[in-house]
Amino acid sequence: MRRRARPSGPSPEDRAASAAREIGALECVLDVRDAEQVDAALARTIEELGTPSILVNNAGGTFHSDLLDTSANGWDALIRSNLTQVLLCTQRVARAMVAAGTGGSIINVSSIEGTRAAPGYAAYAAAKAGVLNYTKTSALELAPHGIRVNALAPDFTLTEALARLSPSGGQSASNMVPLGRPGHVDEMAGAAVFLASDLSSYVTGQTLHVDGGTAAAGGWYHHPDDGHYVLGTSS
């Protein structure tokens, strides 16, 4: 019998505790797809820190699955991890904001795949498109309570995990992205800070594409030989 190898490096609990110590925050490690765990984490947060004024729904994930091979379980898993958890967290935190009469800002992280076709990732794209429409609808329902709801839609962002999986990712993005490079996590964070702060106090129901111009390009790419824009493949 073979034992499954344990993941190397610190556990999620250890990483969360370390980050919390560094910035003076409260860590709650939970499965955001589970309503009871969301309720428990929110109750602890309110007890120790008060009612939240900002929520960023940043959980999610995907895997490749051709449409003809996608199982119902696989579809449900991606919808739960990318869309259902947005409902659970938004609903719970918004209820607390309404009860406290404080208002606030909710930011949903979607993806450029929510606005374009994504062959091999139909469930993920459908879920991310759902996040964008959910953002608009919840923004209207929550506006009377002083709660703003907006979305971020990144494209190729070089996170630590992506950098490990694709060391040459930055080079491959040079022709795909109009700005000629992948995004940095700090650039996503800067957009989130804008939407969370009073700088965007009159902005709600919007999707901010933090993508280096990919959404605007609509299929135009830098040709690798001369750098001129071409429509379609860049190689």
MIGUTOR-430609 format. One record per residue (C-alpha): residue number from 1; residue in three letters; chain; x, y negated, z negated. Coordinates in steps of 0.1 Angstrom, whole numbers, plus 5000, padded with zeros to 4 digits. Example, Ala and Ser with C-alpha at 12.3 -4.5 7.8 and 13.67 -1.06 7.14 Angstrom:
BEGIN
+-----+-----+---+------+------+------+
|   k |   r | c |   px |   py |   pz |
+-----+-----+---+------+------+------+
|   1 | ala | A | 5123 | 5045 | 4922 |
|   2 | ser | A | 5137 | 5011 | 4929 |
+-----+-----+---+------+------+------+
END
This chain:
BEGIN
+-----+-----+---+------+------+------+
|   k |   r | c |   px |   py |   pz |
+-----+-----+---+------+------+------+
|   1 | met | A | 5000 | 5000 | 5000 |
|   2 | arg | A | 5013 | 4966 | 5010 |
|   3 | arg | A | 5010 | 4936 | 4987 |
|   4 | arg | A | 5000 | 4903 | 5002 |
|   5 | ala | A | 5028 | 4878 | 4999 |
|   6 | arg | A | 5021 | 4849 | 4975 |
|   7 | pro | A | 5023 | 4814 | 4990 |
|   8 | ser | A | 5056 | 4798 | 4983 |
|   9 | gly | A | 5060 | 4764 | 4966 |
|  10 | pro | A | 5039 | 4747 | 4939 |
|  11 | ser | A | 5002 | 4757 | 4935 |
|  12 | pro | A | 4974 | 4732 | 4944 |
|  13 | glu | A | 4969 | 4726 | 4907 |
|  14 | asp | A | 5006 | 4718 | 4901 |
|  15 | arg | A | 5007 | 4694 | 4931 |
|  16 | ala | A | 4975 | 4677 | 4920 |
|  17 | ala | A | 4988 | 4673 | 4884 |
|  18 | ser | A | 5021 | 4659 | 4897 |
|  19 | ala | A | 5005 | 4634 | 4920 |
|  20 | ala | A | 4981 | 4623 | 4892 |
|  21 | arg | A | 5010 | 4617 | 4868 |
|  22 | glu | A | 5029 | 4597 | 4894 |
|  23 | ile | A | 5000 | 4573 | 4901 |
|  24 | gly | A | 4982 | 4574 | 4867 |
|  25 | ala | A | 4951 | 4592 | 4880 |
|  26 | leu | A | 4928 | 4621 | 4870 |
|  27 | glu | A | 4932 | 4653 | 4889 |
|  28 | cys | A | 4903 | 4677 | 4896 |
|  29 | val | A | 4910 | 4707 | 4917 |
|  30 | leu | A | 4878 | 4721 | 4932 |
|  31 | asp | A | 4862 | 4737 | 4962 |
|  32 | val | A | 4842 | 4708 | 4977 |
|  33 | arg | A | 4820 | 4733 | 4995 |
|  34 | asp | A | 4806 | 4744 | 4961 |
|  35 | ala | A | 4778 | 4721 | 4948 |
|  36 | glu | A | 4784 | 4732 | 4912 |
|  37 | gln | A | 4821 | 4725 | 4913 |
|  38 | val | A | 4814 | 4691 | 4929 |
|  39 | asp | A | 4789 | 4683 | 4901 |
|  40 | ala | A | 4814 | 4693 | 4874 |
|  41 | ala | A | 4842 | 4673 | 4889 |
|  42 | leu | A | 4820 | 4642 | 4892 |
|  43 | ala | A | 4808 | 4646 | 4856 |
|  44 | arg | A | 4843 | 4648 | 4843 |
|  45 | thr | A | 4854 | 4618 | 4864 |
|  46 | ile | A | 4825 | 4597 | 4851 |
|  47 | glu | A | 4832 | 4607 | 4815 |
|  48 | glu | A | 4869 | 4598 | 4817 |
|  49 | leu | A | 4870 | 4570 | 4842 |
|  50 | gly | A | 4835 | 4557 | 4847 |
|  51 | thr | A | 4813 | 4557 | 4878 |
|  52 | pro | A | 4834 | 4559 | 4910 |
|  53 | ser | A | 4833 | 4529 | 4934 |
|  54 | ile | A | 4852 | 4546 | 4962 |
|  55 | leu | A | 4848 | 4580 | 4978 |
|  56 | val | A | 4870 | 4594 | 5006 |
|  57 | asn | A | 4858 | 4627 | 5021 |
|  58 | asn | A | 4891 | 4640 | 5035 |
|  59 | ala | A | 4887 | 4678 | 5032 |
|  60 | gly | A | 4885 | 4700 | 5062 |
|  61 | gly | A | 4903 | 4724 | 5085 |
|  62 | thr | A | 4900 | 4744 | 5117 |
|  63 | phe | A | 4911 | 4774 | 5136 |
|  64 | his | A | 4910 | 4784 | 5173 |
|  65 | ser | A | 4879 | 4803 | 5184 |
|  66 | asp | A | 4867 | 4806 | 5220 |
|  67 | leu | A | 4829 | 4799 | 5223 |
|  68 | leu | A | 4821 | 4834 | 5236 |
|  69 | asp | A | 4840 | 4850 | 5207 |
|  70 | thr | A | 4829 | 4827 | 5178 |
|  71 | ser | A | 4811 | 4847 | 5151 |
|  72 | ala | A | 4782 | 4833 | 5130 |
|  73 | asn | A | 4805 | 4836 | 5099 |
|  74 | gly | A | 4833 | 4817 | 5116 |
|  75 | trp | A | 4808 | 4790 | 5127 |
|  76 | asp | A | 4793 | 4787 | 5092 |
|  77 | ala | A | 4828 | 4785 | 5076 |
|  78 | leu | A | 4838 | 4756 | 5098 |
|  79 | ile | A | 4805 | 4737 | 5094 |
|  80 | arg | A | 4807 | 4742 | 5056 |
|  81 | ser | A | 4843 | 4730 | 5053 |
|  82 | asn | A | 4840 | 4700 | 5077 |
|  83 | leu | A | 4804 | 4688 | 5074 |
|  84 | thr | A | 4785 | 4704 | 5045 |
|  85 | gln | A | 4811 | 4692 | 5020 |
|  86 | val | A | 4806 | 4657 | 5032 |
|  87 | leu | A | 4769 | 4659 | 5023 |
|  88 | leu | A | 4776 | 4673 | 4989 |
|  89 | cys | A | 4802 | 4648 | 4978 |
|  90 | thr | A | 4785 | 4618 | 4994 |
|  91 | gln | A | 4752 | 4627 | 4979 |
|  92 | arg | A | 4765 | 4633 | 4944 |
|  93 | val | A | 4787 | 4602 | 4942 |
|  94 | ala | A | 4760 | 4580 | 4959 |
|  95 | arg | A | 4735 | 4591 | 4933 |
|  96 | ala | A | 4759 | 4580 | 4905 |
|  97 | met | A | 4765 | 4547 | 4922 |
|  98 | val | A | 4728 | 4540 | 4926 |
|  99 | ala | A | 4721 | 4550 | 4890 |
| 100 | ala | A | 4749 | 4526 | 4878 |
| 101 | gly | A | 4738 | 4499 | 4901 |
| 102 | thr | A | 4774 | 4493 | 4911 |
| 103 | gly | A | 4775 | 4498 | 4949 |
| 104 | gly | A | 4807 | 4511 | 4965 |
| 105 | ser | A | 4824 | 4523 | 4996 |
| 106 | ile | A | 4823 | 4558 | 5011 |
| 107 | ile | A | 4848 | 4568 | 5038 |
| 108 | asn | A | 4843 | 4600 | 5058 |
| 109 | val | A | 4874 | 4613 | 5077 |
| 110 | ser | A | 4862 | 4627 | 5110 |
| 111 | ser | A | 4884 | 4633 | 5141 |
| 112 | ile | A | 4887 | 4622 | 5177 |
| 113 | glu | A | 4873 | 4657 | 5184 |
| 114 | gly | A | 4840 | 4644 | 5172 |
| 115 | thr | A | 4837 | 4622 | 5203 |
| 116 | arg | A | 4853 | 4644 | 5230 |
| 117 | ala | A | 4851 | 4680 | 5241 |
| 118 | ala | A | 4874 | 4704 | 5223 |
| 119 | pro | A | 4877 | 4737 | 5242 |
| 120 | gly | A | 4884 | 4765 | 5218 |
| 121 | tyr | A | 4872 | 4745 | 5188 |
| 122 | ala | A | 4835 | 4741 | 5194 |
| 123 | ala | A | 4824 | 4745 | 5158 |
| 124 | tyr | A | 4850 | 4721 | 5145 |
| 125 | ala | A | 4841 | 4695 | 5171 |
| 126 | ala | A | 4804 | 4699 | 5164 |
| 127 | ala | A | 4810 | 4694 | 5127 |
| 128 | lys | A | 4831 | 4663 | 5132 |
| 129 | ala | A | 4805 | 4649 | 5155 |
| 130 | gly | A | 4780 | 4656 | 5128 |
| 131 | val | A | 4802 | 4636 | 5103 |
| 132 | leu | A | 4800 | 4606 | 5127 |
| 133 | asn | A | 4762 | 4606 | 5129 |
| 134 | tyr | A | 4759 | 4613 | 5092 |
| 135 | thr | A | 4780 | 4583 | 5086 |
| 136 | lys | A | 4756 | 4560 | 5105 |
| 137 | thr | A | 4725 | 4575 | 5090 |
| 138 | ser | A | 4738 | 4575 | 5054 |
| 139 | ala | A | 4750 | 4539 | 5059 |
| 140 | leu | A | 4715 | 4528 | 5067 |
| 141 | glu | A | 4699 | 4547 | 5038 |
| 142 | leu | A | 4724 | 4535 | 5013 |
| 143 | ala | A | 4728 | 4499 | 5024 |
| 144 | pro | A | 4699 | 4486 | 5002 |
| 145 | his | A | 4720 | 4499 | 4972 |
| 146 | gly | A | 4751 | 4480 | 4982 |
| 147 | ile | A | 4769 | 4512 | 4993 |
| 148 | arg | A | 4789 | 4510 | 5025 |
| 149 | val | A | 4796 | 4541 | 5045 |
| 150 | asn | A | 4822 | 4542 | 5073 |
| 151 | ala | A | 4843 | 4568 | 5091 |
| 152 | leu | A | 4879 | 4572 | 5102 |
| 153 | ala | A | 4886 | 4592 | 5134 |
| 154 | pro | A | 4923 | 4600 | 5138 |
| 155 | asp | A | 4940 | 4618 | 5167 |
| 156 | phe | A | 4975 | 4633 | 5164 |
| 157 | thr | A | 4988 | 4624 | 5129 |
| 158 | leu | A | 5021 | 4638 | 5118 |
| 159 | thr | A | 5013 | 4652 | 5084 |
| 160 | glu | A | 5038 | 4672 | 5064 |
| 161 | ala | A | 5021 | 4704 | 5073 |
| 162 | leu | A | 5019 | 4696 | 5110 |
| 163 | ala | A | 5055 | 4686 | 5111 |
| 164 | arg | A | 5065 | 4720 | 5097 |
| 165 | leu | A | 5043 | 4738 | 5122 |
| 166 | ser | A | 5054 | 4717 | 5152 |
| 167 | pro | A | 5089 | 4701 | 5147 |
| 168 | ser | A | 5087 | 4687 | 5183 |
| 169 | gly | A | 5052 | 4673 | 5178 |
| 170 | gly | A | 5064 | 4637 | 5179 |
| 171 | gln | A | 5080 | 4642 | 5213 |
| 172 | ser | A | 5049 | 4659 | 5228 |
| 173 | ala | A | 5027 | 4630 | 5217 |
| 174 | ser | A | 5049 | 4604 | 5235 |
| 175 | asn | A | 5030 | 4610 | 5268 |
| 176 | met | A | 4996 | 4618 | 5253 |
| 177 | val | A | 4991 | 4588 | 5231 |
| 178 | pro | A | 4991 | 4553 | 5246 |
| 179 | leu | A | 5013 | 4539 | 5218 |
| 180 | gly | A | 5038 | 4567 | 5226 |
| 181 | arg | A | 5041 | 4583 | 5193 |
| 182 | pro | A | 5021 | 4603 | 5167 |
| 183 | gly | A | 5004 | 4585 | 5139 |
| 184 | his | A | 5018 | 4584 | 5104 |
| 185 | val | A | 4998 | 4593 | 5073 |
| 186 | asp | A | 5005 | 4558 | 5059 |
| 187 | glu | A | 4987 | 4543 | 5089 |
| 188 | met | A | 4956 | 4564 | 5081 |
| 189 | ala | A | 4959 | 4553 | 5044 |
| 190 | gly | A | 4961 | 4517 | 5055 |
| 191 | ala | A | 4929 | 4520 | 5074 |
| 192 | ala | A | 4912 | 4537 | 5044 |
| 193 | val | A | 4924 | 4509 | 5021 |
| 194 | phe | A | 4908 | 4484 | 5045 |
| 195 | leu | A | 4875 | 4502 | 5045 |
| 196 | ala | A | 4876 | 4507 | 5007 |
| 197 | ser | A | 4883 | 4471 | 4999 |
| 198 | asp | A | 4864 | 4438 | 5001 |
| 199 | leu | A | 4882 | 4430 | 5033 |
| 200 | ser | A | 4856 | 4451 | 5050 |
| 201 | ser | A | 4827 | 4440 | 5028 |
| 202 | tyr | A | 4804 | 4434 | 5059 |
| 203 | val | A | 4814 | 4466 | 5077 |
| 204 | thr | A | 4792 | 4497 | 5074 |
| 205 | gly | A | 4781 | 4525 | 5096 |
| 206 | gln | A | 4812 | 4522 | 5117 |
| 207 | thr | A | 4839 | 4546 | 5130 |
| 208 | leu | A | 4874 | 4533 | 5131 |
| 209 | his | A | 4896 | 4552 | 5156 |
| 210 | val | A | 4931 | 4554 | 5141 |
| 211 | asp | A | 4945 | 4572 | 5171 |
| 212 | gly | A | 4971 | 4551 | 5189 |
| 213 | gly | A | 4946 | 4543 | 5217 |
| 214 | thr | A | 4937 | 4578 | 5226 |
| 215 | ala | A | 4899 | 4572 | 5225 |
| 216 | ala | A | 4902 | 4541 | 5246 |
| 217 | ala | A | 4924 | 4560 | 5271 |
| 218 | gly | A | 4896 | 4584 | 5280 |
| 219 | gly | A | 4919 | 4608 | 5298 |
| 220 | trp | A | 4946 | 4585 | 5310 |
| 221 | tyr | A | 4982 | 4595 | 5301 |
| 222 | his | A | 5017 | 4583 | 5305 |
| 223 | his | A | 5034 | 4601 | 5334 |
| 224 | pro | A | 5065 | 4617 | 5319 |
| 225 | asp | A | 5087 | 4606 | 5349 |
| 226 | asp | A | 5079 | 4569 | 5353 |
| 227 | gly | A | 5057 | 4561 | 5323 |
| 228 | his | A | 5028 | 4549 | 5345 |
| 229 | tyr | A | 4993 | 4558 | 5336 |
| 230 | val | A | 4978 | 4588 | 5354 |
| 231 | leu | A | 4943 | 4603 | 5350 |
| 232 | gly | A | 4944 | 4639 | 5340 |
| 233 | thr | A | 4974 | 4660 | 5332 |
| 234 | ser | A | 5007 | 4642 | 5324 |
| 235 | ser | A | 5030 | 4670 | 5335 |
+-----+-----+---+------+------+------+
END
